[in-house]
Amino acid sequence: MLGKFTRFGRGIRWLVTGKPAQRRRARQELARIAAGLFGDFPLSDDYKYWRQDREFLADYQRLSPGNAFSQDRKWTLREYVRLSNRLTGDLAECGCYQGATAYFMAQASTSGTLCLFDSFEGISRPGAGDNADDDQIMPWAEGDLSASESVVRHTLESFTNVEYFKGWIPTRFAEVSHRRFRVVHIDVDLYQPTRDSIEFFYPRLVTGGTIVMDDYGLMTCPGARRAADEFARAHGIDILELPTGQGIITRQAD
Ligand SMILES: C[S@@+](CC[C@H](N)C(=O)[O-])C[C@H]1O[C@@H](n2cnc3c(N)ncnc32)[C@H](O)[C@@H]1O
C-alpha cells in the first residue's frame, strides 16, 4: 500500500511538472493505481503503436473535439476498411452524425464509393425494443445527435467518392439494392434502424466483407444489441464482440 502512495506522489509531481513522456507515464501509473484501488478500470495499457500515430490523433482531435471516448473504435473501423481494400465492393455507413467515422472510412479506402445514410435530423423515436433492463441507463430521445448534411459534406469535402442518402432508415436503401459492399458501419443506437440496416446489408456483403456495429457492446444502446442478436440467432451467424464495444459480423463464403 505504501508503494502505491509513493508512486501516487511521484505521479502527481510528474503530472504537474514533468516532461511530456513523464506526464504520459504518470497518467498511465495513476490509471494503474485507480485500477488497483477499484479492482477495475476501463483502460488497458497505454503503450501501443497506434497511440503514437500523430496524424490519426490530430485528425481525431479535429473531427471529434471533446470526445475522448471513441478513439479506439474509430481506429478499429479504419483498420477494417484498410483490410478490405483488396476486396471488391462499396462502403456504407448508417448513422454518420458529423461525419467523423465517415471521414476515417473514406480516408482508408482505396476504391469504391462510400454511401452515407442518415436522417440528418438526429435519432428516430425510441421504441419498446430500446428499453434497457437497467434503469440507470439514460434513455435516448428523438432528435438526439442531430447534425446537418451540410456539416458532413464540409467535413468530407476532400473526398470525391461519397454519396449522401438523407432520410429515415430504411427509406433510401432501395436505391443501392443492386450494389455489393465490403464494409458497412452501423451506428444508429436504436433497435429499429439497426435491425433494418443489418437485414438489408448482410445479404449484400461480398465474401469476406464485414459489418462493423459501433454500439453493439455499449450498455447505453440496448436496442442495437438486441437487433443484432436476433438477426444472428435467426441466421445462424456469430458476432465478434470487441473490447472496444464494437460488434463484428463477417460474411463467410456461401
Ligand atoms: C451515434 S451517431 C453516429 C456517429 C458517427 N458514426 C460517428 O461516430 O462519427 C447516430 C446517427 O444516427 C442517425 N440516426 C439515428 N436513427 C436514425 C434513423 N432511424 N434513420 C436515419 N438516421 C438515424 C442520427 O441522425 C445520428 O447522426
The ligand as a Tripos MOL2 file, in Angstrom:
@<TRIPOS>MOLECULE
LIG
   27    29     1     0     0
SMALL
NO_CHARGES

@<TRIPOS>ATOM
      1 C1        -24.0820    7.9950  -32.8550 C.3       1 LIG1
      2 S1        -24.4990    8.9980  -34.1880 S.3       1 LIG1
      3 C2        -23.3620    8.4840  -35.4250 C.3       1 LIG1
      4 C3        -21.9300    8.8370  -35.0850 C.3       1 LIG1
      5 C4        -20.9420    8.6430  -36.2080 C.3       1 LIG1
      6 N1        -20.9990    7.2990  -36.7570 N.3       1 LIG1
      7 C5        -19.5180    8.9030  -35.7210 C.2       1 LIG1
      8 O1        -19.0310    8.1110  -34.8770 O.co2     1 LIG1
      9 O2        -18.9160    9.8790  -36.1360 O.co2     1 LIG1
     10 C6        -26.0520    8.3310  -34.6660 C.3       1 LIG1
     11 C7        -26.5690    8.8600  -36.0020 C.3       1 LIG1
     12 O3        -27.6430    8.0170  -36.4010 O.3       1 LIG1
     13 C8        -28.6360    8.7840  -37.0340 C.3       1 LIG1
     14 N2        -29.9160    8.0530  -36.9060 N.ar      1 LIG1
     15 C9        -30.4400    7.5090  -35.7820 C.ar      1 LIG1
     16 N3        -31.6270    6.9140  -36.0280 N.ar      1 LIG1
     17 C10       -31.8430    7.0430  -37.3690 C.ar      1 LIG1
     18 C11       -32.8770    6.6080  -38.2480 C.ar      1 LIG1
     19 N4        -33.9340    5.9040  -37.7960 N.pl3     1 LIG1
     20 N5        -32.7760    6.9130  -39.5680 N.ar      1 LIG1
     21 C12       -31.7020    7.6170  -40.0320 C.ar      1 LIG1
     22 N6        -30.6910    8.0520  -39.2490 N.ar      1 LIG1
     23 C13       -30.7460    7.7780  -37.9330 C.ar      1 LIG1
     24 C14       -28.6050   10.1220  -36.2880 C.3       1 LIG1
     25 O4        -29.1080   11.1770  -37.0790 O.3       1 LIG1
     26 C15       -27.1110   10.2900  -35.9670 C.3       1 LIG1
     27 O5        -26.4680   11.0590  -36.9470 O.3       1 LIG1
@<TRIPOS>BOND
     1     1     2 1
     2     2     3 1
     3     2    10 1
     4     3     4 1
     5     4     5 1
     6     5     6 1
     7     5     7 1
     8     7     8 2
     9     7     9 1
    10    10    11 1
    11    11    12 1
    12    11    26 1
    13    12    13 1
    14    13    14 1
    15    13    24 1
    16    14    15 ar
    17    14    23 ar
    18    15    16 ar
    19    16    17 ar
    20    17    18 ar
    21    17    23 ar
    22    18    19 1
    23    18    20 ar
    24    20    21 ar
    25    21    22 ar
    26    22    23 ar
    27    24    25 1
    28    24    26 1
    29    26    27 1
@<TRIPOS>SUBSTRUCTURE
     1 LIG1         1 GROUP 0 **** ****
